[in-house]
């Protein structure tokens, strides 16, 4: 439970109306709590199919769920299908670098891909970070090393 992950669980419960271990009536979402998804620096996060969405807040979690619900409706994916991560994505225009502008941005960068005309946020940090660098900016290795460190001069490691 890192960095207000309780709010992410609350967002899922509030928006989908299910609790840990339950599946939505339409079969699209099953809510499972896990101890670790292996990216503490980008917590809190969720896994949807094979994709990880990181740096979440209550609001971005709800927006993410709405985007998947809308995409399921537009593409006709229903519970029990391989989901938007499977067959539906095969025909998708995947473009993590292409900015898709809309009035309902999910991540600050506007990064998304399209599935059958529905916009899905690109997996990864939804805060604008590109990876797991500190959210507040670089905090270490910001200057030359101090002290009497020397590098080898013979070309070897």
C-alpha positions as CSV (number, residue, x, y, z in Angstrom):
1,X,0.0,0.0,0.0
2,X,2.0,2.9,-1.3
3,X,1.4,6.6,-1.9
4,X,-2.4,6.7,-1.3
5,X,-3.2,3.4,-3.0
6,X,-6.3,3.3,-0.8
7,X,-7.8,6.1,-3.0
8,X,-7.3,3.9,-6.1
9,X,-9.1,1.0,-4.5
10,X,-11.9,3.4,-3.5
11,X,-12.1,4.8,-7.0
12,X,-12.5,1.3,-8.4
13,X,-15.1,0.4,-5.8
14,X,-17.0,3.7,-6.3
15,X,-17.0,3.7,-10.0
16,X,-17.5,0.0,-10.8
17,X,-19.6,-0.9,-7.7
18,X,-17.6,-4.0,-7.0
19,X,-15.1,-5.0,-4.2
20,X,-12.0,-7.2,-4.2
21,X,-12.7,-10.6,-5.7
22,X,-15.8,-9.5,-7.6
23,X,-16.6,-9.0,-11.3
24,X,-18.9,-6.4,-12.8
25,X,-22.3,-7.5,-14.1
26,X,-21.2,-6.9,-17.7
27,X,-18.1,-9.2,-17.1
28,X,-15.6,-6.5,-18.2
29,X,-13.8,-6.0,-15.0
30,X,-12.7,-8.2,-12.2
31,X,-11.2,-6.5,-9.2
32,X,-8.2,-8.2,-7.5
33,X,-6.0,-6.6,-5.0
34,X,-2.3,-7.6,-5.1
35,X,0.6,-6.8,-2.8
36,X,3.1,-5.9,-5.5
37,X,3.2,-5.0,-9.2
38,X,6.9,-4.3,-9.1
39,X,7.0,-0.6,-9.7
40,X,7.1,1.2,-6.3
41,X,8.5,4.4,-7.8
42,X,5.4,4.7,-10.0
43,X,2.8,3.7,-7.4
44,X,0.0,3.7,-7.1
45,X,-0.8,1.6,-10.2
46,X,-3.2,-0.9,-11.7
47,X,-2.8,-3.7,-14.2
48,X,-5.4,-4.0,-16.9
49,X,-4.9,-7.0,-19.1
50,X,-1.2,-7.0,-19.7
51,X,-0.7,-3.2,-19.3
52,X,0.3,-1.2,-16.3
53,X,-1.1,2.2,-15.6
54,X,1.0,4.2,-13.1
55,X,1.1,7.4,-11.0
56,X,-2.7,7.2,-10.5
57,X,-5.0,9.4,-8.5
58,X,-8.6,8.8,-7.6
59,X,-9.7,11.0,-10.6
60,X,-7.3,9.5,-13.2
61,X,-8.4,6.0,-12.1
62,X,-12.0,6.8,-12.7
63,X,-11.1,8.4,-16.1
64,X,-9.1,5.3,-17.1
65,X,-12.0,3.0,-16.2
66,X,-14.4,5.2,-18.2
67,X,-12.1,5.1,-21.2
68,X,-12.1,1.3,-21.1
69,X,-15.8,1.2,-20.6
70,X,-16.4,3.5,-23.6
71,X,-13.9,1.6,-25.8
72,X,-15.7,-1.7,-24.9
73,X,-19.0,-0.1,-25.9
74,X,-17.7,1.3,-29.1
75,X,-15.9,-1.8,-30.2
76,X,-18.5,-4.3,-29.0
77,X,-16.1,-6.1,-26.6
78,X,-18.0,-7.8,-23.9
79,X,-17.1,-9.8,-20.7
80,X,-15.3,-13.0,-21.6
81,X,-13.7,-11.6,-24.7
82,X,-10.0,-11.3,-24.9
83,X,-10.5,-7.7,-24.0
84,X,-9.1,-4.5,-25.4
85,X,-5.6,-5.9,-24.8
86,X,-6.2,-8.9,-27.1
87,X,-8.0,-9.2,-30.4
88,X,-9.4,-5.6,-30.5
89,X,-5.9,-4.2,-30.2
90,X,-4.7,-6.0,-33.3
91,X,-6.3,-3.5,-35.5
92,X,-5.5,-0.6,-33.3
93,X,-3.3,2.3,-34.4
94,X,-0.8,2.2,-31.6
95,X,1.0,5.4,-31.2
96,X,2.5,6.3,-27.8
97,X,4.0,9.4,-29.2
98,X,1.0,10.8,-31.0
99,X,-1.0,13.3,-29.0
100,X,-4.7,12.9,-29.1
101,X,-6.5,16.0,-28.0
102,X,-9.9,15.8,-26.5
103,X,-11.9,17.5,-23.8
104,X,-11.5,14.4,-21.6
105,X,-7.7,13.9,-21.3
106,X,-6.7,11.1,-19.2
107,X,-3.0,11.7,-18.8
108,X,-1.3,15.1,-18.8
109,X,0.6,14.3,-22.0
110,X,-2.6,13.3,-24.0
111,X,-0.8,10.1,-25.0
112,X,-3.2,7.5,-26.2
113,X,-3.9,4.9,-28.9
114,X,-7.1,4.2,-30.7
115,X,-9.2,1.0,-30.8
116,X,-12.0,1.1,-33.2
117,X,-12.3,4.9,-32.9
118,X,-12.2,4.8,-29.1
119,X,-9.2,6.4,-27.3
120,X,-7.3,4.4,-24.7
121,X,-4.5,6.0,-22.7
122,X,-1.0,4.6,-23.4
123,X,0.1,2.3,-20.6
124,X,2.7,3.7,-18.2
125,X,2.8,6.8,-16.0
126,X,-0.3,8.9,-16.3
127,X,1.3,11.8,-14.5
128,X,3.4,13.0,-17.5
129,X,6.6,11.2,-16.4
130,X,8.1,9.1,-19.1
131,X,9.4,6.3,-16.8
132,X,10.3,5.9,-13.1
133,X,12.3,9.1,-12.6
134,X,11.4,11.1,-9.5
135,X,8.2,13.0,-9.9
136,X,9.8,16.0,-8.4
137,X,12.7,16.0,-10.8
138,X,16.3,14.8,-10.6
139,X,17.5,14.5,-7.0
140,X,20.8,12.6,-7.3
141,X,23.8,12.6,-9.6
142,X,23.2,16.3,-10.3
143,X,26.9,17.3,-10.2
144,X,30.4,15.9,-10.7
145,X,31.5,13.4,-8.1
146,X,33.4,14.9,-5.1
147,X,36.4,13.5,-3.3
148,X,39.5,11.8,-4.6
149,X,37.8,9.3,-6.9
150,X,39.9,8.5,-10.0
151,X,39.0,6.5,-13.1
152,X,41.3,3.8,-14.5
153,X,43.5,5.1,-17.2
154,X,44.4,1.8,-18.8
155,X,41.1,1.5,-20.7
156,X,39.9,-1.5,-18.7
157,X,36.7,-1.5,-16.7
